[in-house]
């Protein structure tokens, strides 16, 4: 079953390098069953990372009805129907997971927002295995 990976890289850990490599190698990744589309054409922001998407996911009130999320969800659904794994990478996801202030979402809230934004008609069940590496 295809999977969706939310890469919530922390600052100064090579996240931008990873995102640029993913973006530069999208065709090769797709030919190997991995879909990477930051959605910059829908959400704005940098073209190699889903930063604006992550901000909208965290704080928009209408993620279930916003046409940008619907379009992005359709892209994801298509990739999933093709059996591709999905990678969404953005540093703001880390802040959502760890909590960047008293009103910042936590892991459960992130999972809930992802489910709300993408669950309608999607052939997958969300789960939230969070891995935090501390050296």
C-alpha positions in Angstrom: 0.0 0.0 0.0 1.4 3.4 -0.9 2.5 5.7 1.9 2.6 9.4 2.6 5.8 10.7 4.2 5.6 14.1 5.9 9.2 15.2 6.2 9.3 17.7 9.0 13.0 18.5 8.9 14.4 20.8 11.6 16.4 23.9 10.7 20.1 23.6 10.0 19.9 19.8 9.5 20.2 19.7 5.7 16.5 19.9 5.0 16.9 22.5 2.2 19.5 20.3 0.6 17.2 17.3 0.8 14.3 19.3 -0.7 16.4 20.7 -3.5 17.6 17.2 -4.3 14.0 15.8 -4.3 12.8 18.6 -6.5 15.7 18.3 -9.0 15.2 14.5 -9.2 11.4 14.4 -9.4 11.3 12.5 -12.7 13.8 9.9 -11.5 11.8 9.5 -8.2 8.5 9.2 -10.1 10.0 6.4 -12.3 10.8 4.6 -9.0 7.4 5.0 -7.5 7.9 8.2 -5.5 5.9 11.4 -6.0 7.3 14.7 -4.9 5.3 17.9 -5.7 5.7 20.8 -3.2 2.5 22.4 -4.6 4.2 25.8 -5.1 1.9 26.5 -8.1 -1.1 26.3 -5.7 0.2 27.6 -2.4 3.1 29.9 -3.5 6.4 30.0 -1.8 9.6 28.3 -2.8 9.3 25.8 -5.7 11.4 23.1 -4.0 9.6 22.8 -0.7 6.0 22.7 0.6 6.5 25.6 3.0 3.4 27.6 2.1 1.4 24.4 2.0 2.4 23.6 5.6 1.6 27.1 6.8 -1.9 26.9 5.2 -2.4 23.4 6.6 -1.5 24.6 10.1 -3.6 27.8 10.2 -6.2 28.0 7.5 -9.8 27.5 8.7 -11.1 26.0 5.5 -8.6 23.2 4.5 -11.5 20.8 3.9 -13.1 23.1 1.3 -10.2 25.3 0.0 -9.9 24.5 -3.8 -6.1 24.5 -3.5 -6.2 21.7 -1.0 -8.8 19.9 -3.2 -6.5 20.2 -6.2 -3.5 19.1 -4.2 -5.5 16.2 -2.8 -6.5 15.1 -6.3 -2.8 15.1 -7.3 -2.0 13.0 -4.3 -4.9 10.6 -5.0 -3.8 10.2 -8.5 -0.2 9.4 -7.4 -1.6 6.9 -4.8 -3.8 5.3 -7.4 -0.7 4.7 -9.5 0.9 3.0 -6.4 3.4 5.8 -5.7 4.6 6.8 -2.3 4.3 10.5 -1.5 6.8 12.8 0.1 5.8 16.2 1.5 8.7 18.2 2.9 8.6 21.5 4.8 10.3 22.9 7.9 7.0 24.4 9.3 5.8 20.8 9.8 8.5 20.4 12.5 7.1 23.5 14.3 3.6 22.0 14.1 4.9 18.7 15.6 7.0 20.2 18.4 4.9 23.2 19.1 6.4 26.6 18.4 4.3 28.4 21.0 1.3 28.1 23.1 -1.1 28.0 20.1 1.0 25.8 17.9 -0.4 22.4 16.9 1.0 19.2 18.3 1.5 15.8 16.5 -2.1 14.8 17.0 -3.3 18.1 15.6 -1.0 17.8 12.6 -2.3 14.3 11.8 -5.9 15.6 12.3 -5.2 18.5 9.9 -3.7 16.2 7.3 -6.7 13.9 7.5 -9.1 16.8 7.3 -7.4 18.2 4.2 -6.9 14.9 2.3 -9.2 12.3 3.6 -12.3 12.9 1.5 -12.2 10.0 -1.0 -8.6 9.0 -0.3 -7.9 5.3 -0.3 -5.7 5.3 2.7 -5.9 5.5 6.5 -3.8 8.1 8.2 -1.5 7.1 11.0 1.1 9.1 12.9 4.4 7.4 13.4 6.6 10.4 14.5 10.3 9.8 14.7 12.5 12.4 16.5 16.2 12.0 16.4 18.2 13.7 19.1 22.0 13.5 19.2 
